[in-house]
Amino acid sequence: MPLDNYVKIRSITAFVDPREIDQNVEGEIAKSTNLLESLVKTLRNKDLEPWTARISFPANSVSIFNRIVNDVDINRFLISLGYTDFNPSMRNIYLDAVEKGFYISFNGLKAIEKNLAGEISRFIHKASSRNPVCATRISVGFHEEPLQTPYFPDSSSINGGVGLSFLYPRFITRNLEHGLTGAFDEFKKTVAKVVGYLEAEGSRVLVDYSLSPWMEDSIIDLLQRVGYHAGQPGFNYGLLMLNKEIWRISDKYAVGFNEVMLPYAEDNGLKKLGEAESIRAKDLLLYTATCVSGPDMLVVPEDEEKLASFIKDVYAIYTFKRRPLAARLIPTTGKPGDKIDLGRFGETTVIPY
């Protein structure tokens, strides 16, 4: 159910305590599961229904993968295995994980340092060849430390707690009569209500204030309303305007990215641009300069060399931007203009690099 005129709880995430997981894997999983169930019940009692419930493990938790996969019901929660150093000898373990439904993010900085971009590209191609949906569960992250955020795949637990994310582009659009600043102020009031409900249950609450779309709840539509069009001059400035508002309302609860997100396969405005052949992967890479996930959920033609080079380009932008970035690409046998089925993400048009 929406909160206050079109705000929705996008996710609630239990961050597994990294101080305890090595000593008591099963116990920490049970604790996180019970906590999620309790807090979801609390929200439902307030007539609020979180869209997804999630569990995020500490970085490099693939080392205890078998114990995690045996104790977590992947059908009940979305699960992130955390920020992981890519090890070519563990390809089959990674592949098994994403096929089962687990999410994973590879350390892009270490990958570039060890010249593993090509290996990661080959792995993503292999996963996507099994099922393109598998590639939606893999990201390559660029940040010095693991990132605690409710946004998957690039999510790790650093110090426990409970994370929240919200779906609210349409809310901002419908409140533009208050001005952009006023609309974001109204959104923050709504967030404070939800935080209060969970704090009353004794939880330490963390919020990623990122503005991220879902299909008709579109960033592209919002920016068009304020006069900025994707593919046209000024679009990066429009993104910057939104980011400044996000940074302004970010407070002591803020964790994670806290920026505008442009996941191609999750925004109908972007999908329409793909269908019209008026957007390419390099365009979304350009927008990474002013939004966290420009190169996110891109459906591109199979080409291991180009995907590896694209990963290097994201690294190049990170070295100047110095804010967390994450890339997620889905290589497919289709040609630009073809459509593929991405499960819950629906049909999505392949775009050229």
N, C-alpha and C positions, 0 to 999 in steps of 0.2 A: 504494500500500500504506500502511496506517495506521502511524503511529509510536506506540510505547508506549501501547497501549490507547486507540485512537480519536482521537489527534491526527493530522491530515493536513496536508501542505504545500499550502496553498490556491493559492499562486502564488510564482513566482520571477521577478523583474523586473530587466532590465538598464536602468539609467538612462543615457541617451546624454549624453556629456560636453558641456555647453553651451559650453565654451570653444573647442571644436574644430568644432562642427557647421556653423557658417556658412562656414568655410574648406574643409571636406572632408565634405560630406554623405554621399556614397557610402562613403567610408572609415570614418566613424563608425558608419554603419549596419552595415557588414560586421564591424566590431570588436564591436559589441553582439551581433550575430547569432552570431558565433563564440564569444563569451563564454558566451552562454546555452546553446548546444549543448554546450560543454565542461562547464559546471556541472551541467546536467541529467544528463549522462553520469556525472559524479561521484556524484550522488545515486542514480542507478540502480544503480551499483556497490555502494551501501550498501543495496540493496533498497528504495529510496525512490522514489516516482514523483510528482513535482509535478503537481498537478491542471492548472494552466495555466502557460505560459511567456509572458512579456510584455516589451514594449519601451516605455519612456516617454521622450518627447521633451521638450525644454525648452519653457517657456511661449511662447505666440504663434508656435509653429512652423508654423502654417497658412501662413505666408508662404512656406515652402518645401515646401508640400504636394505639388506635382506631382513634385518630386524624391523625396520620401519614398515616395509611392504607387508610383512606378516601380521602387523598389529594395527594398521590403519585401514579402515574401510573406505577405499577410494570412491565408492559410490555415495558416501555421505558428505564428504568434504573435498575441496580442492587442496592439494598438497604441494608445497614447494620444498625441494631438497636443498635449496640455498645456493649461494655463490660458490662455484666449484672450479678449481684449477683443472683444465682439460688434460686428461691423461689418455693418449691414444690406445693404451693397452686395456682401457676400461670401456671401449666403445660398446661392447655387447651389453654391459651393465647399464650404461646410459640408455641404449636403445630399448632394452627391456623396461626400463623405468618409464620412458615417455609413451611407449605402447600401452602400458598399464594405466596411464593417465596422470603420472606424476609430472611436475614442472621442474625445470632446472635452468640455471643461468651459468654460463661459462665466463671465467675471468678473462676479459678481452685484453687487459694490460699484460698479463702474464703470457697470453697467447701470442701477442705481437712480439714480446721480448724473446720468446722461445721459437719464433717463426712457425707457429701452429695454425695460422689463419687458414691455410689450405686444408689441413687435417679437419678443422672444425667445419669448413665448407663441405667436405666430403661426407662428414657425419650427418650434417643437416640434410644433404641430398639423399642419403640413404634412408634417414627417418621419413622424409617426405615421400620417398618412393614406396614405402610401406603403406603410408596413409598421410596425405597432406595435413590432416589434423594434428599428427604427431609433431610436425614442425612448429605449430602454434604454441607448443609447450616448451620451446627452446629459445633462449635469448643469449646474446653475447653482451655482457655488461662492461661498462667502462667507469670505474671508480676505484679509488685506492683501497677503501675498506668495504666490507659487506654492507649492503643497504637494507635497513629495516623499513619495510613498506608493505602495505596490504596489496599492492599491485604486483601481480605475477606476470612472467616467470621470475623476474629479477628481484626476488624477495628472500631475505635471510633474517633469522632472529639474532639480535645482538644482546639484548638484556631482558627478554621476556616482555610481558604486557599484552594488551589487546589493541589491535589496530582497526581503524575505520576508514573507509573511502566512500565517496558519495557520487551519485550521478546527478549533475545539475546544470548542464548547458541550457536546457529548455527553461529552467527556473530563471537563469540570468536573462535570457531573451525576453521572458514575459514580465520581468521587472525592470526593463530598461527605462520605463517612465520615471524611475527614481534616479536615472543616470547609472553609469557603469559602477561607480563607487557605491552608490546607494544599494544597487542590486547585490553586490558582494557583501555589503553589511547585513542585508536581510538574510543571505545565505548563512553567514556566520552565526546569526542568532539561532537558526535552525540546528546547526551543528552543536551549539552549546547545549541545547535541550537533550540531544541524544547522548552526548558526553556525560551530562548530569545523570541520566538514567543508569548508565553503566558504572559511574563512580559511586553511586549510591549502593551498588552491589559489591563495592570494595575493589574494583578493578582499576589498574593503572592504564589509562586510555591514551592512545597515540592516534594522530590523524594525519593522513596524507591529503592535503588540500588540493591536489591536482585536479584540473578540469579536463575530464576525459569523456568522450562520446559513447553512445551506443545506438547505432542505426539512425532512427529518426531524431533522436536526441543528439543533435549534430553540432559540432564546433563550427563547421563550415557555414551552416545556416546562421549561427549566432554572429559570426564575423561579417557575414553579408549584411545583416541587420544594422551593423555599426559602420558599414561602408567599405569593408575590405574583402577582396575576392581572391581565392586561391589561384595561383598562376598569373596574377596581375601585380603590378608595382604597388607597394604598400602593405602586402599581406604579412610580411615579417614584422612590420611595425604594429599591425593589428594584434599579432601574437604577443608582441612585447607589452602592449597595453594590458592584455589579459594577465600576463605573467606578473606585471607590477601589482595588480589587484590581488592576485594570489599571495604574493610575497607580503603584501601589506596586512592581510588578515591572518597570515600564519603566525602562530603564537607558541606558547610553551608546550602545546600538545603536538606540534608539527614534527613529522618524521618523513623520510623518503624523498620523493622527487619534488613535489610542490611546484609544478609547472603545468602549462598546457600540454596535452597529449594529442597526437594525431595518428592513431592506429588506422591505417588505410581500410582494412577489412571490417572495421567496427563503426564506421561513419558513413551513412548513406550519401552524404554530400560528397565525400571523397570517392565513394564507389561510382557515383554518377560521372565524376570527372574521368575516372578510369574507363567507364563505358564509352565516353565521348572521345577517348584517346587524347585527352588534353592534359594528362599528368603522367609523369615518369618517375621511376624510383629516385633518380637524381634530384628531382624537384623536392621530394620529401626529405632527402638528405640535406638539401639546402636549408629547409625549414628547421633542421636540427639546431641551427645556430640560435634559434629563439624559442624552441620547444623541446621538451625532453625526449619525446618518442616520435620524432619525424620519421625515422626509418623503422617503423613498427608495423607488423602484420602486412608486409608487402608481399604480394603474390607475383612472382617473377618467373621468366623462363629458366629452365635448367641450364646452368653454366657454372661449373665449380670454380673456374678461374675468376669470373666476374664477381661471384658472391664473395670469394676470398678478398678480392680487391675492394669491394664495397665495405667489408669489415674494416679494412685498413683505413678507408676514407673516414669512417665513423671515429676511429682512433685519432685521426688527424684533427678532426673538429674538437674532440675532447681535449687535446693538448692545449688548445687555445681557450675553449669555453670553461674548462675546469669545473664543470658541474656534472653530476651523474648522468650518464647516457646509457641506453640499452637498445640493441638492434634485434629485430625478429623478422626473418624472411622465410617465405614458403616457396621453394623452387618447384616448378611443375613442368610436365612434358608439354603443356599447352603453349600456344603462341600468344603474343600480345593480342588482346581482343577476345580470346577464348574465355569461357567461364568455367570455374571449378567449384565443387561443392565443399564447403568448409564446415559442415555440420551445423552447430549452433550459430556460426557466423554467417551462414547462408551462402548463396552463390556470389562469387567474387570474380571480377574480371582480371585477367593477367595483364600486367603493365610492363613495358620495356624498361631496361635499366636506364 
